[in-house]
Amino acid sequence: MDLFLLLSVLVTAPQEHGITLPNRLERDARIKRELEEPRLSPSPYDIAWVAMVPLRGFPQAPCFPQCVEWILQNQEDNGSWGIRELDLSTSKCTLLSTLACVIALKKWNVGPQHIARGLHFIGTNFSIVMDEQITAPIGFNITFTGMISLAIGMGLEFPGRQTDVDAVLHNRELELKRYDVDKSYGRESYIAYVAEGLGNLLDWNEVMKFQQKNGSLFNSPSTTAAALIYYYDDKAQQYLNLLVTKFGSAVPTVFPLNIYCQLSMVDSLEKIGISRHFSSEIMSILDRILDELSHMSEASTFHNSLQGYSDDTGSLLELYKASRVSVSKDETILENIEDWSGNLLAEKLCPDVVHRVPIFGEVDYALQFPFYATMERLHHRRNIEHFDVTGYQMLKTSYLPCSVKKDHLALATEDFTFSQGVYLDELLDLESWVKENRLDQLKFARQIQTYGSLTASASIFPPELSDARIFWAKNCVLLTISDDLFDVGGSKEELENLVALVETWDEHHELQFYSERVKILFCAIYATVNQIGEMASIVQNRDVREHLIEQWIRTLRCMMTEAEWGRTKYVPTTDEYIGNAHVSYGLAPIVFPSLYFVGQELLESAEKDQEYNELFRLMSTCGRLLNDLQGLERENSQGKLNSISLLVLHSGGSMSVEAAKKEVEDSIASCRRELIRLVLREGTVVPKPCKELFLRMYQVNHLFYSNTDGFSSPTEMLREVNAVIYEPLKLQTKYPSIAVKSAQ
């Protein structure tokens, strides 16, 4: 954790919740250890199958007696075996694990009382097996029913109606007949994956074709154990020996740990806004993942994989989200993945399942809001409030890919709540600054202090980056007032006077102020830019004031050009309009100063590099065009031109307004892809945290102008303001000990 944040939270956090420095350090250490080497929970189902493996040459003795002992020591009071951290006592996974443990004990003729209690639990809850509304693990209809047959063959009797048992076995036969028709590779791998449920019905020579280099089948202890039971193999034996040596009797459901577990944790930390505290660990993980998607460019490939055949929604969702990070118009692989995976996910949704099953709520959110369509802090809040503390996953049985989810939530809650207090203080300071500089007396201008603070806080969210947020918000206020002066409030003489004052800067005393409102605005710009320049020059160890002044001169000159066009009724070409409008849109004086305060050295050579200018052009072009789409009707009524009306006008009547809108939307998508490409590109002259700020500003514009002109409305974005700055978190969690204190 950053030292500033750690000490600040320690000083301000309520001590009655036991939040102390040692506790924080210990918690962060747990998260780091879990990132580096994830720990899966013991899987009673897999432990039972490993326990069933006989000692070679001595079939009456278990090869792994410690697993048999684990079963005897870990039965729940209700007679079941399951994951104690999860409340899944009435789940198909628990029934599956309990039946496997009962069979393992029966095989070695131990624990008769355990067997009786286990059978009673199964009989009491047998109706769950037939309930299609209860989520089933992968292959349940094969593995559970296969073990039912195995148990009956061992002489075990199930309490309850025989007709229920017969119905389950009948469904198994129907399912197997359906699989017989399918000859795909996906079907073969699926059948091999659940082979323990089929036993002697399979040709194990065919199953062993799926054996991996480490000796396992699909990294699955249960499948590999079944292979040793039905088809002895030295490599499979070595795999289980290694497994038990590493974990003792507490065998997990998958080993070695799939990279998915680490990616799942990285994704979790990122989504709730605390990944920055573990950046080195995360980079180490991501550096090991290269070129994993090329083989999934077609839907048929996914359907023909084990994940596709087993209908793995989690894998499909991650594939879809990754495909949205498109950086080129010609990236057909990602476009194809986005198309078919999005359609498959949409088909899975229905109103009931979205609210009932957490993964489908995430699917619904991902389909509605791609990563570029929401501001970071809003995204973090939503994910914190909907955080699944257990976060269990399901393969052939349930498992916990991360054992420190409560630590994740505690840190995220603490971080977000403390940050809100910082944001609120900054907003109050901004309001005071507006009054001190008499900007509230400029009645022609929109008062956007809350929106300025919102965009700064949602984009530059770490609390320790206060200077970057404050200067972002102040310049946002100044640019909005300047824009209103040029658009509606100012005379020709006032506009010329303001431009001249900014151009002369330190020599402005040689000029007269044409009006009091020009004086108020210029003096605020002058004092603020000088303050930023002085502070930034210290931080960057070089003089940056001239660069900041130049951004204001350039922006106001382009605003003046647009004002002249309107006054003289000049009709620019589309290219001429965009070339001027992306500068007059006014993002340079907002974004550029904040780049100096995000903890990176920004060299003068980087500011002169083409990449720097291209990042600005793409960001600003997207913003201007998004604004044009929502402002078309208003600007038409005012007799003003924008990119859409110019396209229609220059087409000579051959292009409709709708066609022009479509062309502008395509231009936005193209610029966005190129912007993302530049931001993601490694080894460039502009530091990555600085590049990311250009993308954050794009996200701000996308959110404000996606459906309406939210920036011009004093109420349209109040929900977002409240969510980021004012309202305390409303956690949907079973752990009330994770306290949320209002930022106020």
C-alpha positions, 0 to 999 in steps of 0.5 A, a space after each residue: 500500500 502507498 505510504 501516504 494512503 496507509 498513514 492517512 487511513 490509519 490516522 482517520 479510520 475509526 479504531 473501534 473496527 480494529 483497523 491497525 497498522 499491523 493488521 493492514 500490513 498482515 492483510 496486504 501480505 496475505 493478498 500478495 502471497 495469494 497472488 504469487 501462489 494461489 491456494 485452492 480449498 480442499 475438494 472433498 470430491 477429489 480427495 475421495 477419488 484419490 482415496 479410492 486408488 488402491 496400492 499397486 500390487 495390494 488392491 485391498 489397501 489404499 494407496 493414499 491412506 491419508 486421504 481416507 483419514 481426511 474423509 473420516 475427520 472432516 464430515 459435517 454434523 449433518 452427515 455431508 462433506 463440503 467446503 466449510 467456507 461456503 454455505 452450500 449444504 443443499 447444493 448438488 456439489 455437496 451431494 456429489 462430494 458426500 456420495 464420493 466420500 461414502 463410496 471411498 469409505 465403503 471401498 475400504 470398509 471403514 467408518 460405518 457410522 460416517 457412511 450411514 450419516 452420509 447416506 441419510 444426508 443424500 436420501 434426505 436431499 435427493 430431490 435436489 438432484 432432479 431440480 433443474 433450477 439448482 446450478 449443477 457442476 460440470 458433468 453432474 448428470 454423469 458423475 453423480 449417476 455413475 457413482 449411484 450405480 457404483 454405490 448400488 453395486 457395492 451394496 449401499 442402499 439410499 433412503 427414500 423412494 426407489 422411483 427417484 433413483 430409477 428416474 436419475 439413472 434413466 436420465 443418465 441413459 438418455 444423456 449418454 445416448 445424446 452424446 453418442 450422436 456427437 462425434 466432435 473433439 469437444 464431446 470426446 474431451 468432455 467425456 474424458 473429463 468426467 470419465 470417473 462417472 463412466 468407469 468400465 463403460 469407457 475405452 480407457 485407451 481413448 481417455 488416456 489420449 488426453 493425458 498431459 505432460 505432467 501425467 494428469 488428465 486435465 489437471 484434475 485429481 479425480 479424473 487422474 485417480 479414476 485412470 489409476 483405478 481403471 487403467 494403471 499408468 506410471 505417469 498418472 501415479 507420479 502426478 498423484 504422488 506429487 499432488 499428495 506430497 505438496 498438499 498432504 491429504 487436502 487435495 484441491 480440485 485442480 492442480 497445477 493451478 491454472 493461470 485463470 486463478 491468478 487472472 481472476 484475482 488480478 481482475 478482482 483487484 482491478 475491478 474494485 480499485 486496489 490493484 495499484 497496491 500490488 502492481 509489481 506482483 500483477 505485472 509479473 503475472 501478466 508478463 507470463 501470458 502471451 498470445 492466448 486468444 488467437 486459437 479462439 477466433 471462431 465460435 466453432 473453436 470454443 464450442 469444440 473445446 472443453 470449456 465450450 462443451 461444458 457451457 463455461 460462462 465464466 470463460 466465455 465472459 472473460 473471452 468477451 471482455 478481452 475481445 472488446 480491447 480492439 486497437 485496429 479496424 482490421 482486427 478480425 480475430 477480436 471482432 469475431 470473438 466479440 461478435 459470437 461471444 457477445 451473442 452467446 452471452 446474451 442468449 444466456 440472460 433472462 430477467 430471473 437469472 440476472 438477479 439470482 446468479 452473480 455471474 449473470 449479473 456480471 454478464 449483463 453489466 459487461 454487455 451494457 458497459 464496455 470498459 471505455 463506457 464508464 469512469 473508473 471510480 463508478 466502475 469500482 463502486 459498482 463492483 465493490 457493492 456487488 462483490 461476491 466475498 466467497 467468489 466460488 467457482 464450479 468445475 466438476 465441483 465447487 472450489 474457492 480460487 481465492 481464499 482472501 476475498 474478504 481481505 480484498 473487500 476490506 481493503 477496497 471498502 477502506 480505500 473507497 471510503 477514505 477516498 470519498 472524504 478526500 474528494 469531498 474536501 477537494 470539492 469544498 476547496 474548489 467551491 471556495 476557490 470559485 468564490 475567491 476568484 469571483 467566478 460565481 459572479 459570471 452569470 452567463 457561465 455554467 457552474 460546473 464545480 461538481 462535474 469538474 470534481 466528479 470527472 477528476 475524482 472518477 478519472 484520477 482516483 488514488 487519494 494521494 494524487 490530489 494535486 492532479 485532481 485539483 488542477 484538473 477540476 480548476 481548469 475544467 471550471 475555467 475552460 467551461 467559463 471560457 467556452 460559455 463566453 465564446 459561445 453565448 456570453 461575450 461580445 466580439 470585443 471581449 473575446 478579442 480582449 481575452 485572447 490578447 491578454 492571454 497572448 501577452 501573459 506577464 505583459 498583460 498590464 500593458 492592455 486594458 480590460 474591456 469588461 469586468 467579466 473579462 478581468 475576472 476570467 483572465 485573472 483566474 486563468 493567470 493566477 491558476 496557470 502560474 500556480 500550476 506552472 510553479 508547482 509542476 516545475 518543481 515536481 518535474 525539475 524543469 520549467 513547464 510554465 511556457 508549455 501550459 501558457 501555450 495550451 491556453 493560447 492555442 485553445 482560445 485562438 481556436 475558440 476565436 476562429 469558431 466565433 469568427 466562422 459563426 459571425 461571418 457565416 463561413 462554412 469550413 470543410 469537414 477537415 478544416 472544422 475537425 482540425 480546429 474543433 479538436 483544439 477548441 474543444 478545450 481538453 489540453 488545458 485540463 489534461 496536460 497540467 495533470 500529467 505532471 502530477 501522476 508520479 511520473 517524469 514527463 520529459 520535454 522531448 516527450 511533449 514534443 514527440 508525435 505520440 504526445 500530440 497524437 494522443 491529444 488529437 485522438 482524445 480530443 477528436 473523440 470528445 468533440 464528435 461525441 459532443 457533436 452527436 448530442 448537441 446537433 439539435 441545439 446547435 441547429 436551432 442556434 444556426 451553428 455548424 458541427 461535424 454532422 451538419 457539415 457532412 450533410 451540407 457538403 454532400 450536396 443532399 446525397 447524405 441524410 442526417 442519420 447517415 452522417 451520424 453513422 459516419 461520425 460514430 464510425 470515426 469515433 470508433 476508429 479514433 478510440 481504437 487508435 487511442 487505445 492502441 497508443 495507450 497500450 503500446 509498450 516502450 514509448 516516450 510518454 509514460 504509461 500513467 500519463 498515456 492512461 490519462 488521455 483514455 480516462 478523459 475519453 471515458 469521461 466524454 463517453 459517459 457524459 455524451 453517450 445518451 444526452 448532453 450530460 455536461 450542460 444539464 445541471 441534474 443529468 449526472 447527479 447520480 454519478 456525483 453522489 456515487 463517487 463523492 457523497 453516498 457511502 457504499 451499500 455493500 451486498 455482503 454477508 460480512 457486516 464486520 466490514 464496516 462502511 463509514 460515511 465519507 461525511 
